[in-house]
């Protein structure tokens, strides 16, 4: 946790090890990430700055440890000013304060599947 706080305070953007070829061929880009310290993780900031999403539709989705998405979706909008950023989806994957790490399984998995389906319909990606 201290590392991400320090990275956010200094504006550190880690270099990415993976290169994505052919990203220009997509009109819609789903961007998924966890919430780190109520913010978009620095590696995701690096990703959104490294690639051009001009004219693309960005569809953010998020998992969190029980505290919500924080400022993550707003940061995606700020880093993609020449894109259309649709309403994001966020779900609790665990409950950090209770020691429950990311765990979406059994009845919770079915609940989240229904939530995702509803969200995809709301944003017009699923009929």
N, CA, C and O atoms as a printed pandas DataFrame, in Angstrom:
     atom_number atom_name residue_name chain_id  residue_number  x_coord  y_coord  z_coord
0              1         N          UNK        A               1    0.824   -1.195    0.000
1              2        CA          UNK        A               1    0.000    0.000    0.000
2              3         C          UNK        A               1    0.866    1.255    0.000
3              4         O          UNK        A               1    0.540    2.233   -0.674
4              5         N          UNK        A               2    1.957    1.236    0.745
5              6        CA          UNK        A               2    2.827    2.407    0.798
6              7         C          UNK        A               2    3.431    2.720   -0.564
7              8         O          UNK        A               2    3.621    3.885   -0.912
8              9         N          UNK        A               3    3.734    1.671   -1.339
9             10        CA          UNK        A               3    4.315    1.877   -2.660
10            11         C          UNK        A               3    3.354    2.643   -3.555
11            12         O          UNK        A               3    3.764    3.597   -4.216
12            13         N          UNK        A               4    2.082    2.247   -3.593
13            14        CA          UNK        A               4    1.124    2.915   -4.477
14            15         C          UNK        A               4    0.865    4.341   -3.997
15            16         O          UNK        A               4    0.679    5.234   -4.823
16            17         N          UNK        A               5    0.849    4.574   -2.704
17            18        CA          UNK        A               5    0.680    5.940   -2.192
18            19         C          UNK        A               5    1.842    6.799   -2.679
19            20         O          UNK        A               5    1.638    7.914   -3.160
20            21         N          UNK        A               6    3.047    6.283   -2.556
21            22        CA          UNK        A               6    4.245    7.012   -2.995
22            23         C          UNK        A               6    4.205    7.269   -4.510
23            24         O          UNK        A               6    4.520    8.368   -4.967
24            25         N          UNK        A               7    3.816    6.248   -5.279
25            26        CA          UNK        A               7    3.739    6.411   -6.731
26            27         C          UNK        A               7    2.710    7.463   -7.119
27            28         O          UNK        A               7    2.953    8.269   -8.017
28            29         N          UNK        A               8    1.569    7.460   -6.453
29            30        CA          UNK        A               8    0.537    8.458   -6.752
30            31         C          UNK        A               8    0.994    9.857   -6.360
31            32         O          UNK        A               8    0.735   10.819   -7.084
32            33         N          UNK        A               9    1.664    9.979   -5.230
33            34        CA          UNK        A               9    2.139   11.291   -4.776
34            35         C          UNK        A               9    3.179   11.876   -5.721
35            36         O          UNK        A               9    3.200   13.087   -5.942
36            37         N          UNK        A              10    4.036   11.037   -6.278
37            38        CA          UNK        A              10    5.116   11.523   -7.146
38            39         C          UNK        A              10    4.738   11.550   -8.615
39            40         O          UNK        A              10    5.477   12.103   -9.429
40            41         N          UNK        A              11    3.594   10.960   -8.974
41            42        CA          UNK        A              11    3.180   10.901  -10.369
42            43         C          UNK        A              11    3.948    9.862  -11.173
43            44         O          UNK        A              11    3.996    9.927  -12.401
44            45         N          UNK        A              12    4.548    8.905  -10.474
45            46        CA          UNK        A              12    5.330    7.855  -11.123
46            47         C          UNK        A              12    4.464    7.041  -12.077
47            48         O          UNK        A              12    3.373    6.596  -11.721
48            49         N          UNK        A              13    4.967    6.856  -13.293
49            50        CA          UNK        A              13    4.301    6.015  -14.282
50            51         C          UNK        A              13    5.264    4.898  -14.666
51            52         O          UNK        A              13    6.244    5.145  -15.370
52            53         N          UNK        A              14    5.004    3.684  -14.219
53            54        CA          UNK        A              14    5.930    2.587  -14.496
54            55         C          UNK        A              14    5.981    2.253  -15.982
55            56         O          UNK        A              14    4.970    2.343  -16.679
56            57         N          UNK        A              15    7.154    1.868  -16.463
57            58        CA          UNK        A              15    7.242    1.438  -17.860
58            59         C          UNK        A              15    6.487    0.124  -18.035
59            60         O          UNK        A              15    6.476   -0.724  -17.142
60            61         N          UNK        A              16    5.862   -0.032  -19.190
61            62        CA          UNK        A              16    5.107   -1.248  -19.473
62            63         C          UNK        A              16    6.006   -2.260  -20.167
63            64         O          UNK        A              16    6.804   -1.899  -21.032
64            65         N          UNK        A              17    5.875   -3.518  -19.790
65            66        CA          UNK        A              17    6.690   -4.576  -20.372
66            67         C          UNK        A              17    6.057   -5.179  -21.619
67            68         O          UNK        A              17    6.759   -5.746  -22.458
68            69         N          UNK        A              18    4.752   -5.063  -21.748
69            70        CA          UNK        A              18    4.029   -5.674  -22.856
70            71         C          UNK        A              18    3.627   -4.615  -23.874
71            72         O          UNK        A              18    3.166   -3.535  -23.505
72            73         N          UNK        A              19    3.801   -4.923  -25.148
73            74        CA          UNK        A              19    3.385   -4.036  -26.229
74            75         C          UNK        A              19    2.155   -4.657  -26.884
75            76         O          UNK        A              19    2.127   -5.853  -27.172
76            77         N          UNK        A              20    1.154   -3.839  -27.113
77            78        CA          UNK        A              20   -0.077   -4.313  -27.750
78            79         C          UNK        A              20   -0.067   -3.831  -29.196
79            80         O          UNK        A              20   -0.128   -2.631  -29.463
80            81         N          UNK        A              21    0.009   -4.772  -30.116
81            82        CA          UNK        A              21   -0.003   -4.439  -31.537
82            83         C          UNK        A              21   -1.436   -4.409  -32.057
83            84         O          UNK        A              21   -2.283   -5.175  -31.599
84            85         N          UNK        A              22   -1.699   -3.536  -32.997
85            86        CA          UNK        A              22   -2.988   -3.529  -33.677
86            87         C          UNK        A              22   -4.121   -2.904  -32.901
87            88         O          UNK        A              22   -5.286   -3.159  -33.205
88            89         N          UNK        A              23   -3.814   -2.091  -31.904
89            90        CA          UNK        A              23   -4.900   -1.502  -31.114
90            91         C          UNK        A              23   -5.746   -0.548  -31.949
91            92         O          UNK        A              23   -6.882   -0.248  -31.580
92            93         N          UNK        A              24   -5.216   -0.073  -33.057
93            94        CA          UNK        A              24   -5.980    0.842  -33.916
94            95         C          UNK        A              24   -7.165    0.182  -34.595
95            96         O          UNK        A              24   -8.068    0.874  -35.066
96            97         N          UNK        A              25   -7.180   -1.140  -34.654
97            98        CA          UNK        A              25   -8.262   -1.835  -35.358
98            99         C          UNK        A              25   -9.557   -1.913  -34.548
99           100         O          UNK        A              25  -10.586   -2.347  -35.065
100          101         N          UNK        A              26   -9.511   -1.498  -33.297
101          102        CA          UNK        A              26  -10.687   -1.617  -32.431
102          103         C          UNK        A              26  -11.382   -0.278  -32.250
103          104         O          UNK        A              26  -10.731    0.747  -32.049
104          105         N          UNK        A              27  -12.707   -0.291  -32.321
105          106        CA          UNK        A              27  -13.502    0.909  -32.067
106          107         C          UNK        A              27  -13.901    1.000  -30.597
107          108         O          UNK        A              27  -14.083    2.091  -30.056
108          109         N          UNK        A              28  -14.035   -0.158  -29.963
109          110        CA          UNK        A              28  -14.443   -0.232  -28.562
110          111         C          UNK        A              28  -13.327   -0.911  -27.773
111          112         O          UNK        A              28  -12.835   -1.969  -28.165
112          113         N          UNK        A              29  -12.932   -0.299  -26.665
113          114        CA          UNK        A              29  -11.848   -0.847  -25.851
114          115         C          UNK        A              29  -12.334   -0.971  -24.410
115          116         O          UNK        A              29  -12.603    0.029  -23.745
116          117         N          UNK        A              30  -12.442   -2.211  -23.938
117          118        CA          UNK        A              30  -12.774   -2.460  -22.536
118          119         C          UNK        A              30  -11.486   -2.358  -21.733
119          120         O          UNK        A              30  -10.492   -3.003  -22.067
120          121         N          UNK        A              31  -11.497   -1.556  -20.684
121          122        CA          UNK        A              31  -10.312   -1.347  -19.856
122          123         C          UNK        A              31  -10.669   -1.729  -18.415
123          124         O          UNK        A              31  -11.467   -1.055  -17.764
124          125         N          UNK        A              32  -10.067   -2.817  -17.929
125          126        CA          UNK        A              32  -10.364   -3.305  -16.584
126          127         C          UNK        A              32   -9.196   -3.106  -15.647
127          128         O          UNK        A              32   -8.037   -3.202  -16.049
128          129         N          UNK        A              33   -9.506   -2.828  -14.400
129          130        CA          UNK        A              33   -8.471   -2.535  -13.414
130          131         C          UNK        A              33   -9.050   -2.617  -12.005
131          132         O          UNK        A              33  -10.260   -2.490  -11.820
132          133         N          UNK        A              34   -8.186   -2.829  -11.015
133          134        CA          UNK        A              34   -8.621   -2.752   -9.616
134          135         C          UNK        A              34   -8.500   -1.310   -9.125
135          136         O          UNK        A              34   -7.849   -0.483   -9.763
136          137         N          UNK        A              35   -9.117   -1.023   -8.012
137          138        CA          UNK        A              35   -8.906    0.255   -7.341
138          139         C          UNK        A              35   -7.707    0.085   -6.421
139          140         O          UNK        A              35   -7.644   -0.859   -5.634
140          141         N          UNK        A              36   -6.757    1.006   -6.528
141          142        CA          UNK        A              36   -5.600    0.999   -5.623
142          143         C          UNK        A              36   -5.618    2.313   -4.866
143          144         O          UNK        A              36   -5.467    3.378   -5.465
144          145         N          UNK        A              37   -5.798    2.249   -3.569
145          146        CA          UNK        A              37   -5.788    3.463   -2.742
146          147         C          UNK        A              37   -6.800    4.488   -3.258
147          148         O          UNK        A              37   -6.538    5.691   -3.249
148          149         N          UNK        A              38   -7.948    4.002   -3.702
149          150        CA          UNK        A              38   -9.056    4.812   -4.210
150          151         C          UNK        A              38   -8.729    5.518   -5.530
151          152         O          UNK        A              38   -9.410    6.467   -5.919
152          153         N          UNK        A              39   -7.680    5.047   -6.214
153          154        CA          UNK        A              39   -7.243    5.675   -7.459
154          155         C          UNK        A              39   -6.996    4.629   -8.542
155          156         O          UNK        A              39   -6.967    3.426   -8.284
156          157         N          UNK        A              40   -6.816    5.137   -9.772
157          158        CA          UNK        A              40   -6.436    4.281  -10.882
158          159         C          UNK        A              40   -4.985    3.846  -10.662
159          160         O          UNK        A              40   -4.136    4.692  -10.383
160          161         N          UNK        A              41   -4.680    2.563  -10.780
161          162        CA          UNK        A              41   -3.307    2.103  -10.564
162          163         C          UNK        A              41   -2.326    2.764  -11.548
163          164         O          UNK        A              41   -2.652    2.942  -12.722
164          165         N          UNK        A              42   -1.136    3.124  -11.071
165          166        CA          UNK        A              42   -0.138    3.735  -11.953
166          167         C          UNK        A              42    0.131    2.955  -13.240
167          168         O          UNK        A              42    0.307    3.590  -14.280
168          169         N          UNK        A              43    0.175    1.604  -13.238
169          170        CA          UNK        A              43    0.378    0.917  -14.526
170          171         C          UNK        A              43   -0.756    1.196  -15.532
171          172         O          UNK        A              43   -0.514    1.240  -16.738
172          173         N          UNK        A              44   -1.973    1.382  -15.042
173          174        CA          UNK        A              44   -3.081    1.708  -15.947
174          175         C          UNK        A              44   -2.935    3.122  -16.486
175          176         O          UNK        A              44   -3.262    3.382  -17.644
176          177         N          UNK        A              45   -2.448    4.036  -15.657
177          178        CA          UNK        A              45   -2.183    5.394  -16.142
178          179         C          UNK        A              45   -1.131    5.343  -17.246
179          180         O          UNK        A              45   -1.263    6.032  -18.258
180          181         N          UNK        A              46   -0.092    4.536  -17.061
181          182        CA          UNK        A              46    0.935    4.375  -18.096
182          183         C          UNK        A              46    0.307    3.855  -19.384
183          184         O          UNK        A              46    0.594    4.365  -20.467
184          185         N          UNK        A              47   -0.545    2.846  -19.269
185          186        CA          UNK        A              47   -1.196    2.248  -20.443
186          187         C          UNK        A              47   -2.033    3.278  -21.192
187          188         O          UNK        A              47   -1.937    3.388  -22.415
188          189         N          UNK        A              48   -2.851    4.031  -20.467
189          190        CA          UNK        A              48   -3.738    4.991  -21.124
190          191         C          UNK        A              48   -2.968    6.153  -21.740
191          192         O          UNK        A              48   -3.436    6.769  -22.698
192          193         N          UNK        A              49   -1.805    6.454  -21.206
193          194        CA          UNK        A              49   -0.966    7.517  -21.792
194          195         C          UNK        A              49   -0.152    7.009  -22.979
195          196         O          UNK        A              49    0.119    7.760  -23.917
196          197         N          UNK        A              50    0.235    5.741  -22.939
197          198        CA          UNK        A              50    1.120    5.193  -23.968
198          199         C          UNK        A              50    0.415    4.968  -25.299
199          200         O          UNK        A              50    1.023    5.137  -26.356
200          201         N          UNK        A              51   -0.842    4.594  -25.259
201          202        CA          UNK        A              51   -1.583    4.281  -26.477
202          203         C          UNK        A              51   -2.573    5.395  -26.809
203          204         O          UNK        A              51   -3.125    6.044  -25.919
204          205         N          UNK        A              52   -2.782    5.600  -28.094
205          206        CA          UNK        A              52   -3.744    6.605  -28.522
206          207         C          UNK        A              52   -5.125    5.969  -28.627
207          208         O          UNK        A              52   -5.316    4.976  -29.329
208          209         N          UNK        A              53   -6.058    6.543  -27.935
209          210        CA          UNK        A              53   -7.438    6.065  -27.995
210          211         C          UNK        A              53   -8.339    7.120  -28.633
211          212         O          UNK        A              53   -9.551    7.126  -28.416
212          213         N          UNK        A              54   -7.742    8.006  -29.416
213          214        CA          UNK        A              54   -8.476    9.070  -30.099
214          215         C          UNK        A              54   -9.581    8.470  -30.961
215          216         O          UNK        A              54   -9.333    7.596  -31.791
216          217         N          UNK        A              55  -10.805    8.955  -30.751
217          218        CA          UNK        A              55  -11.937    8.496  -31.536
218          219         C          UNK        A              55  -12.509    7.145  -31.132
219          220         O          UNK        A              55  -13.478    6.675  -31.728
220          221         N          UNK        A              56  -11.925    6.529  -30.139
221          222        CA          UNK        A              56  -12.377    5.213  -29.676
222          223         C          UNK        A              56  -13.409    5.382  -28.559
223          224         O          UNK        A              56  -13.510    6.443  -27.942
224          225         N          UNK        A              57  -14.161    4.329  -28.318
225          226        CA          UNK        A              57  -15.064    4.280  -27.178
226          227         C          UNK        A              57  -14.398    3.427  -26.114
227          228         O          UNK        A              57  -14.102    2.253  -26.333
228          229         N          UNK        A              58  -14.170    4.031  -24.968
229          230        CA          UNK        A              58  -13.532    3.351  -23.843
230          231         C          UNK        A              58  -14.615    2.904  -22.869
231          232         O          UNK        A              58  -15.503    3.677  -22.510
232          233         N          UNK        A              59  -14.527    1.642  -22.447
233          234        CA          UNK        A              59  -15.526    1.073  -21.545
234          235         C          UNK        A              59  -14.787    0.556  -20.309
235          236         O          UNK        A              59  -14.248   -0.551  -20.325
236          237         N          UNK        A              60  -14.761    1.358  -19.236
237          238        CA          UNK        A              60  -14.002    0.961  -18.049
238          239         C          UNK        A              60  -14.796    0.048  -17.119
239          240         O          UNK        A              60  -16.006    0.203  -16.954
240          241         N          UNK        A              61  -14.092   -0.901  -16.520
241          242        CA          UNK        A              61  -14.702   -1.724  -15.479
242          243         C          UNK        A              61  -13.681   -1.962  -14.380
243          244         O          UNK        A              61  -12.473   -1.926  -14.615
244          245         N          UNK        A              62  -14.182   -2.204  -13.184
245          246        CA          UNK        A              62  -13.343   -2.128  -12.008
246          247         C          UNK        A              62  -13.758   -3.145  -10.952
247          248         O          UNK        A              62  -14.936   -3.463  -10.790
248          249         N          UNK        A              63  -12.754   -3.642  -10.242
249          250        CA          UNK        A              63  -13.030   -4.408   -9.031
250          251         C          UNK        A              63  -12.400   -3.649   -7.876
251          252         O          UNK        A              63  -11.405   -2.944   -8.045
252          253         N          UNK        A              64  -12.991   -3.803   -6.711
253          254        CA          UNK        A              64  -12.463   -3.090   -5.551
254          255         C          UNK        A              64  -12.607   -3.961   -4.317
255          256         O          UNK        A              64  -13.324   -4.962   -4.322
256          257         N          UNK        A              65  -11.921   -3.568   -3.272
257          258        CA          UNK        A              65  -11.907   -4.339   -2.036
258          259         C          UNK        A              65  -12.943   -3.885   -1.029
259          260         O          UNK        A              65  -12.750   -4.059    0.174
260          261         N          UNK        A              66  -14.028   -3.312   -1.492
261          262        CA          UNK        A              66  -15.102   -2.931   -0.592
262          263         C          UNK        A              66  -15.274   -1.437   -0.402
263          264         O          UNK        A              66  -16.199   -1.001    0.282
264          265         N          UNK        A              67  -14.391   -0.645   -1.001
265          266        CA          UNK        A              67  -14.466    0.802   -0.819
266          267         C          UNK        A              67  -14.975    1.540   -2.053
267          268         O          UNK        A              67  -15.105    2.764   -2.020
268          269         N          UNK        A              68  -15.264    0.833   -3.130
269          270        CA          UNK        A              68  -15.767    1.460   -4.340
270          271         C          UNK        A              68  -14.670    1.844   -5.314
271          272         O          UNK        A              68  -13.492    1.588   -5.065
272          273         N          UNK        A              69  -15.059    2.463   -6.434
273          274        CA          UNK        A              69  -14.088    2.781   -7.483
274          275         C          UNK        A              69  -13.258    4.036   -7.225
275          276         O          UNK        A              69  -12.303    4.300   -7.957
276          277         N          UNK        A              70  -13.603    4.810   -6.202
277          278        CA          UNK        A              70  -12.842    6.033   -5.937
278          279         C          UNK        A              70  -12.882    6.959   -7.141
279          280         O          UNK        A              70  -13.940    7.189   -7.727
280          281         N          UNK        A              71  -11.724    7.487   -7.502
281          282        CA          UNK        A              71  -11.636    8.433   -8.625
282          283         C          UNK        A              71  -11.229    7.759   -9.934
283          284         O          UNK        A              71  -10.896    8.442  -10.902
284          285         N          UNK        A              72  -11.253    6.431   -9.972
285          286        CA          UNK        A              72  -10.710    5.704  -11.127
286          287         C          UNK        A              72  -11.387    6.080  -12.444
287          288         O          UNK        A              72  -10.699    6.334  -13.433
288          289         N          UNK        A              73  -12.699    6.122  -12.480
289          290        CA          UNK        A              73  -13.398    6.397  -13.734
290          291         C          UNK        A              73  -13.151    7.831  -14.202
291          292         O          UNK        A              73  -13.020    8.083  -15.400
292          293         N          UNK        A              74  -13.088    8.761  -13.261
293          294        CA          UNK        A              74  -12.795   10.156  -13.609
294          295         C          UNK        A              74  -11.396   10.267  -14.210
295          296         O          UNK        A              74  -11.188   11.017  -15.163
296          297         N          UNK        A              75  -10.448    9.533  -13.665
297          298        CA          UNK        A              75   -9.081    9.561  -14.190
298          299         C          UNK        A              75   -9.029    8.982  -15.600
299          300         O          UNK        A              75   -8.294    9.485  -16.450
300          301         N          UNK        A              76   -9.799    7.934  -15.853
301          302        CA          UNK        A              76   -9.862    7.381  -17.214
302          303         C          UNK        A              76  -10.361    8.461  -18.172
303          304         O          UNK        A              76   -9.796    8.637  -19.252
304          305         N          UNK        A              77  -11.408    9.181  -17.791
305          306        CA          UNK        A              77  -11.932   10.254  -18.651
306          307         C          UNK        A              77  -10.863   11.325  -18.897
307          308         O          UNK        A              77  -10.714   11.815  -20.017
308          309         N          UNK        A              78  -10.122   11.684  -17.845
309          310        CA          UNK        A              78   -9.082   12.711  -17.975
310          311         C          UNK        A              78   -7.944   12.254  -18.884
311          312         O          UNK        A              78   -7.389   13.061  -19.630
312          313         N          UNK        A              79   -7.591   10.977  -18.830
313          314        CA          UNK        A              79   -6.484   10.460  -19.634
314          315         C          UNK        A              79   -6.880   10.116  -21.070
315          316         O          UNK        A              79   -6.021    9.843  -21.908
316          317         N          UNK        A              80   -8.180   10.130  -21.347
317          318        CA          UNK        A              80   -8.679    9.810  -22.688
318          319         C          UNK        A              80   -9.598   10.932  -23.185
319          320         O          UNK        A              80  -10.763   10.686  -23.496
320          321         N          UNK        A              81   -9.075   12.165  -23.259
321          322        CA          UNK        A              81   -9.945   13.299  -23.586
322          323         C          UNK        A              81  -10.499   13.287  -25.008
323          324         O          UNK        A              81  -11.495   13.955  -25.286
324          325         N          UNK        A              82   -9.874   12.545  -25.902
325          326        CA          UNK        A              82  -10.349   12.490  -27.285
326          327         C          UNK        A              82  -11.109   11.205  -27.567
327          328         O          UNK        A              82  -11.260   10.793  -28.717
328          329         N          UNK        A              83  -11.584   10.582  -26.501
329          330        CA          UNK        A              83  -12.354    9.339  -26.598
330          331         C          UNK        A              83  -13.723    9.555  -25.979
331          332         O          UNK        A              83  -13.941   10.493  -25.212
332          333         N          UNK        A              84  -14.628    8.672  -26.328
333          334        CA          UNK        A              84  -15.907    8.607  -25.633
334          335         C          UNK        A              84  -15.732    7.573  -24.529
335          336         O          UNK        A              84  -15.420    6.414  -24.804
336          337         N          UNK        A              85  -15.930    7.984  -23.291
337          338        CA          UNK        A              85  -15.788    7.060  -22.169
338          339         C          UNK        A              85  -17.186    6.773  -21.623
339          340         O          UNK        A              85  -17.869    7.665  -21.122
340          341         N          UNK        A              86  -17.594    5.514  -21.732
341          342        CA          UNK        A              86  -18.926    5.124  -21.281
342          343         C          UNK        A              86  -18.961    4.944  -19.767
343          344         O          UNK        A              86  -17.926    4.916  -19.102
344          345         N          UNK        A              87  -20.168    4.825  -19.246
345          346        CA          UNK        A              87  -20.372    4.589  -17.812
346          347         C          UNK        A              87  -19.625    3.322  -17.396
347          348         O          UNK        A              87  -19.760    2.273  -18.026
348          349         N          UNK        A              88  -18.845    3.433  -16.339
349          350        CA          UNK        A              88  -18.062    2.298  -15.878
350          351         C          UNK        A              88  -18.855    1.353  -14.997
351          352         O          UNK        A              88  -19.922    1.693  -14.486
352          353         N          UNK        A              89  -18.314    0.169  -14.832
353          354        CA          UNK        A              89  -18.889   -0.848  -13.952
354          355         C          UNK        A              89  -17.898   -1.136  -12.840
355          356         O          UNK        A              89  -16.700   -1.272  -13.088
356          357         N          UNK        A              90  -18.391   -1.228  -11.629
357          358        CA          UNK        A              90  -17.531   -1.550  -10.489
358          359         C          UNK        A              90  -18.213   -2.596   -9.629
359          360         O          UNK        A              90  -19.426   -2.561   -9.423
360          361         N          UNK        A              91  -17.411   -3.527   -9.132
361          362        CA          UNK        A              91  -17.947   -4.541   -8.235
362          363         C          UNK        A              91  -16.955   -4.818   -7.122
363          364         O          UNK        A              91  -15.742   -4.715   -7.301
364          365         N          UNK        A              92  -17.492   -5.166   -5.988
365          366        CA          UNK        A              92  -16.660   -5.550   -4.848
366          367         C          UNK        A              92  -16.223   -6.990   -5.050
367          368         O          UNK        A              92  -17.046   -7.894   -5.195
368          369         N          UNK        A              93  -14.928   -7.182   -5.056
369          370        CA          UNK        A              93  -14.401   -8.525   -5.246
370          371         C          UNK        A              93  -14.019   -9.187   -3.942
371          372         O          UNK        A              93  -13.851  -10.405   -3.885
372          373         N          UNK        A              94  -13.886   -8.417   -2.922
373          374        CA          UNK        A              94  -13.513   -8.906   -1.603
374          375         C          UNK        A              94  -13.864   -7.816   -0.614
375          376         O          UNK        A              94  -14.532   -6.844   -0.967
376          377         N          UNK        A              95  -13.431   -7.965    0.590
377          378        CA          UNK        A              95  -13.649   -6.937    1.594
378          379         C          UNK        A              95  -12.366   -6.851    2.410
379          380         O          UNK        A              95  -12.203   -7.537    3.419
380          381         N          UNK        A              96  -11.460   -5.994    1.953
381          382        CA          UNK        A              96  -10.122   -5.916    2.519
382          383         C          UNK        A              96  -10.115   -5.764    4.032
383          384         O          UNK        A              96   -9.348   -6.425    4.732
384          385         N          UNK        A              97  -10.976   -4.885    4.526
385          386        CA          UNK        A              97  -10.941   -4.608    5.970
386          387         C          UNK        A              97  -11.299   -5.832    6.809
387          388         O          UNK        A              97  -10.988   -5.890    7.999
388          389         N          UNK        A              98  -11.966   -6.824    6.172
389          390        CA          UNK        A              98  -12.314   -8.060    6.873
390          391         C          UNK        A              98  -11.372   -9.211    6.501
391          392         O          UNK        A              98  -11.592  -10.357    6.892
392          393         N          UNK        A              99  -10.324   -8.890    5.744
393          394        CA          UNK        A              99   -9.355   -9.913    5.362
394          395         C          UNK        A              99   -9.800  -10.814    4.227
395          396         O          UNK        A              99   -9.139  -11.812    3.941
396          397         N          UNK        A             100  -10.917  -10.482    3.569
397          398        CA          UNK        A             100  -11.403  -11.276    2.442
398          399         C          UNK        A             100  -10.818  -10.690    1.162
399          400         O          UNK        A             100  -11.210   -9.604    0.736
400          401         N          UNK        A             101   -9.886  -11.404    0.556
401          402        CA          UNK        A             101   -9.263  -10.923   -0.663
402          403         C          UNK        A             101  -10.181  -11.172   -1.848
403          404         O          UNK        A             101  -11.254  -11.756   -1.697
404          405         N          UNK        A             102   -9.760  -10.729   -3.031
405          406        CA          UNK        A             102  -10.589  -10.852   -4.226
406          407         C          UNK        A             102  -11.122  -12.272   -4.365
407          408         O          UNK        A             102  -10.360  -13.221   -4.548
408          409         N          UNK        A             103  -12.417  -12.398   -4.276
409          410        CA          UNK        A             103  -13.041  -13.713   -4.364
410          411         C          UNK        A             103  -14.450  -13.548   -4.923
411          412         O          UNK        A             103  -15.378  -13.176   -4.204
412          413         N          UNK        A             104  -14.592  -13.828   -6.201
413          414        CA          UNK        A             104  -15.913  -13.781   -6.816
414          415         C          UNK        A             104  -16.217  -15.211   -7.253
415          416         O          UNK        A             104  -15.798  -15.650   -8.324
416          417         N          UNK        A             105  -16.937  -15.914   -6.422
417          418        CA          UNK        A             105  -17.243  -17.311   -6.717
418          419         C          UNK        A             105  -18.590  -17.694   -6.123
419          420         O          UNK        A             105  -19.169  -16.961   -5.321
420          421         N          UNK        A             106  -19.067  -18.844   -6.530
421          422        CA          UNK        A             106  -20.327  -19.407   -6.039
422          423         C          UNK        A             106  -21.489  -18.440   -6.282
423          424         O          UNK        A             106  -21.644  -17.932   -7.392
424          425         N          UNK        A             107  -22.298  -18.183   -5.267
425          426        CA          UNK        A             107  -23.474  -17.324   -5.422
426          427         C          UNK        A             107  -23.075  -15.908   -5.821
427          428         O          UNK        A             107  -23.785  -15.257   -6.587
428          429         N          UNK        A             108  -21.949  -15.428   -5.310
429          430        CA          UNK        A             108  -21.470  -14.078   -5.647
430          431         C          UNK        A             108  -21.132  -13.994   -7.143
431          432         O          UNK        A             108  -21.368  -12.959   -7.766
432          433         N          UNK        A             109  -20.594  -15.051   -7.715
433          434        CA          UNK        A             109  -20.267  -15.056   -9.136
434          435         C          UNK        A             109  -21.529  -14.893   -9.982
435          436         O          UNK        A             109  -21.519  -14.157  -10.969
436          437         N          UNK        A             110  -22.590  -15.558   -9.613
437          438        CA          UNK        A             110  -23.850  -15.445  -10.354
438          439         C          UNK        A             110  -24.428  -14.037  -10.205
439          440         O          UNK        A             110  -24.940  -13.468  -11.168
440          441         N          UNK        A             111  -24.346  -13.483   -9.005
441          442        CA          UNK        A             111  -24.824  -12.123   -8.753
442          443         C          UNK        A             111  -24.057  -11.120   -9.631
443          444         O          UNK        A             111  -24.665  -10.250  -10.254
444          445         N          UNK        A             112  -22.739  -11.241   -9.677
445          446        CA          UNK        A             112  -21.928  -10.329  -10.480
446          447         C          UNK        A             112  -22.192  -10.531  -11.965
447          448         O          UNK        A             112  -22.213   -9.559  -12.721
448          449         N          UNK        A             113  -22.395  -11.775  -12.399
449          450        CA          UNK        A             113  -22.713  -12.021  -13.807
450          451         C          UNK        A             113  -23.970  -11.257  -14.211
451          452         O          UNK        A             113  -24.011  -10.649  -15.281
452          453         N          UNK        A             114  -24.985  -11.284  -13.367
453          454        CA          UNK        A             114  -26.234  -10.564  -13.651
454          455         C          UNK        A             114  -26.004   -9.054  -13.659
455          456         O          UNK        A             114  -26.570   -8.342  -14.489
456          457         N          UNK        A             115  -25.174   -8.566  -12.738
457          458        CA          UNK        A             115  -24.863   -7.131  -12.690
458          459         C          UNK        A             115  -24.137   -6.694  -13.958
459          460         O          UNK        A             115  -24.436   -5.638  -14.516
460          461         N          UNK        A             116  -23.191   -7.500  -14.408
461          462        CA          UNK        A             116  -22.440   -7.181  -15.631
462          463         C          UNK        A             116  -23.373   -7.185  -16.832
463          464         O          UNK        A             116  -23.299   -6.294  -17.679
464          465         N          UNK        A             117  -24.238   -8.165  -16.913
465          466        CA          UNK        A             117  -25.197   -8.239  -18.020
466          467         C          UNK        A             117  -26.086   -6.996  -18.035
467          468         O          UNK        A             117  -26.310   -6.412  -19.095
468          469         N          UNK        A             118  -26.586   -6.594  -16.893
469          470        CA          UNK        A             118  -27.432   -5.412  -16.790
470          471         C          UNK        A             118  -26.664   -4.157  -17.214
471          472         O          UNK        A             118  -27.195   -3.321  -17.945
472          473         N          UNK        A             119  -25.409   -4.027  -16.754
473          474        CA          UNK        A             119  -24.568   -2.883  -17.119
474          475         C          UNK        A             119  -24.333   -2.843  -18.630
475          476         O          UNK        A             119  -24.438   -1.786  -19.253
476          477         N          UNK        A             120  -24.015   -4.008  -19.217
477          478        CA          UNK        A             120  -23.775   -4.058  -20.666
478          479         C          UNK        A             120  -25.024   -3.649  -21.452
479          480         O          UNK        A             120  -24.911   -3.012  -22.499
480          481         N          UNK        A             121  -26.191   -4.003  -20.967
481          482        CA          UNK        A             121  -27.437   -3.576  -21.612
482          483         C          UNK        A             121  -27.620   -2.073  -21.454
483          484         O          UNK        A             121  -28.008   -1.391  -22.403
484          485         N          UNK        A             122  -27.344   -1.555  -20.262
485          486        CA          UNK        A             122  -27.501   -0.126  -19.981
486          487         C          UNK        A             122  -26.625    0.728  -20.893
487          488         O          UNK        A             122  -27.059    1.786  -21.348
488          489         N          UNK        A             123  -25.410    0.287  -21.162
489          490        CA          UNK        A             123  -24.505    1.073  -21.996
490          491         C          UNK        A             123  -24.629    0.744  -23.480
491          492         O          UNK        A             123  -23.875    1.265  -24.301
492          493         N          UNK        A             124  -25.580   -0.120  -23.821
493          494        CA          UNK        A             124  -25.851   -0.432  -25.216
494          495         C          UNK        A             124  -24.912   -1.431  -25.863
495          496         O          UNK        A             124  -24.835   -1.496  -27.090
496          497         N          UNK        A             125  -24.200   -2.205  -25.072
497          498        CA          UNK        A             125  -23.270   -3.192  -25.621
498          499         C          UNK        A             125  -23.884   -4.585  -25.709
499          500         O          UNK        A             125  -23.286   -5.491  -26.288
500          501         N          UNK        A             126  -25.069   -4.759  -25.141
501          502        CA          UNK        A             126  -25.752   -6.040  -25.144
502          503         C          UNK        A             126  -27.246   -5.782  -25.278
503          504         O          UNK        A             126  -27.792   -4.872  -24.655
504          505         N          UNK        A             127  -27.886   -6.584  -26.089
505          506        CA          UNK        A             127  -29.339   -6.411  -26.277
506          507         C          UNK        A             127  -30.105   -7.214  -25.276
507          508         O          UNK        A             127  -31.336   -7.194  -25.279
